[in-house]
């Protein structure tokens, strides 16, 4: 028995591991849990949330990327977990009649005693959260790292401008702003190690990039790693954030297969440190296209990179009418379809020749997936 819950033999220990970790949430602004497949993380996190719902007055957000993701991958699994929680795990078993009066799982979330306590929110419509919430609300996201080969076709890649959508949602979850003593909402991301490129990983990128090789060997040997960094919250205060890595493989070839993408070196991703000597050639959808003066090679870097200073006369190349309308630069140019195809062909040739690289994760993800892939697939930008 664990916290007045009863589990089948062998399951209590793994639940307690995740339960204890989530109880530490009060100490961290962001908690990221990345584990090997088959650890039961999604199941156990859901059980812990149901415990919180029954024992506290907390409201929570269960976040997925889009509506189909919610309908197919959230509602039915939550109904199954509710049944197990109430009729198998709870020490005092529910009667079916009482269960139906107390709990209700619907498309928009889970109600407990007629009150919505777990809100199902789609990231692509993050602004909806403002209308649903009236107090600070913690955010949970399961399957936070998309599986590009997964069966769930609605969750194969990150959304366009996912970092902006996260920021909008987090701002909406912070409802009690006048109360300076009130703890800000916590952010919890749960995932398998398909990559390390999600916007939510940003606080850990610097540390991971510097220590990839050592961390991979340490995880193989120790199976569990905790990485703490500092992150600035919406009040401008510094708080701790935690990355929890948990591997279960006991054969090296299986471990490498599971974790290689997560620990893929930057050089294999075409990511470089920001060079010292470069010139900015133009701006494209919030990213600067630059040339290294010593080598003549090119790279993209995010406009948000604080190390970068762009001359005010820098040209902006606009890929859509909306880009052109929003641009505040006097020196701007709108590409037609032919110009867009020629630009992408140039990028592809330079990538093949290894003369085009990226100075941060954000620029790589945007240029490869939101520009090149969309033009190749003839999808609207």
C-alpha positions, 0 to 999 in steps of 0.5 A, a space after each residue: 500500500 502506498 499513500 492509502 493506495 493499493 497496487 499489484 505486486 511490483 508496482 508500488 515501488 515505481 509509483 512511489 518513485 514518481 510520487 516522491 518526485 512530483 511532491 518536490 514540485 513545490 521546489 522547482 519552477 520547471 520539472 522535466 521527467 524523461 525516461 526510457 519507454 515502459 517505465 509507467 511514467 504516464 500512468 503513475 503521473 495520472 494516478 498522482 494527479 488524481 490523488 492531488 485532486 481528491 486531497 487538495 483544492 488544486 486545479 491543473 492543466 493537462 496539456 496536449 498539442 491539438 484537439 485530436 491529441 486530446 480526444 484520442 490520447 487523453 480522454 479514454 486513457 483518463 477514463 481507464 485510469 479513473 476506473 483503476 484508481 477508484 475500483 482497484 487502487 483506492 483502499 476504500 473502494 468506490 461503489 459504482 453509483 458513488 463514482 458516477 456522482 463524484 467523478 466525470 471525465 468529459 472532452 474538456 477535462 475531469 470534474 470532481 464533485 461537480 467542479 472542473 479540476 483538470 482542464 484539457 487544454 490544446 497548446 495550439 489554442 493556448 489563449 482559451 485557458 484565460 477563460 477557464 482559469 481563475 487561480 494559479 494553475 500548474 501545467 502538465 504535458 505528457 508526451 512532451 517530446 513528439 515521437 516522429 515515428 509514433 502511431 499518434 499521427 496528431 503528435 509527430 512534431 513540434 508546433 510552429 512557434 511552440 515557444 510563443 504558445 508556451 509563453 502565452 499559456 503560462 501567462 494565462 495560468 498565472 491568474 493571481 498576479 496581485 498576490 506577490 506571496 502566491 507561488 507561481 504556476 509550476 510546469 511539468 513535462 513528461 517524455 521519452 528521449 526522442 530528442 532534446 529540442 523542445 522549447 521547454 528544454 531551453 533552461 537546460 540546453 547550455 548545461 547539456 551541450 557542455 556535458 553530453 558525453 559525460 552525462 550519457 555515460 553517467 546515465 548508463 552507469 547510474 540509471 538515474 540523473 538529476 540536473 538542477 539549473 536556475 531559471 527566471 520566472 515571470 516576476 523576474 525572480 530566479 528559481 530552480 528547475 529540475 531535469 530528471 533522467 531515468 534509464 532502465 536498459 541493462 544492455 548497452 546496445 538497447 540503451 544506445 538505441 533508446 537514448 542516442 537521439 537525446 545525446 546526439 552531439 551538436 556537430 551532427 545536428 549542424 549546430 555551432 557556437 556563435 562565431 566571433 566574426 560574422 556579418 548579418 546578411 538578412 532577417 527571415 521570420 525572426 532569425 538572422 542569416 549570417 556569414 562567417 568572415 573567416 570561413 565564408 560559411 553561413 549560419 542562422 541564429 535566433 533574433 532572441 539571442 542576446 549576444 546578437 546586435 543587428 544593424 537597423 538597415 538589415 534587410 528582412 526577407 518576407 515569406 508571406 504577406 503577413 510577414 511583410 505586413 507585420 515587418 517594421 523594417 523599411 528595408 524589406 522584400 516579399 518573395 513570390 513562389 518562385 523566389 521562395 523555391 529558389 531560396 529553399 533550393 539554395 539552403 538545401 544545397 548549402 546543407 548538403 555541402 555543410 556550409 550552412 549551420 545553426 547557432 542555436 536550436 531554435 533557428 535549426 528547428 524553424 528553418 528545417 521544419 517551418 520553412 524548408 519542409 513546408 516548401 518541399 511539401 507545398 504547405 502554406 507557411 
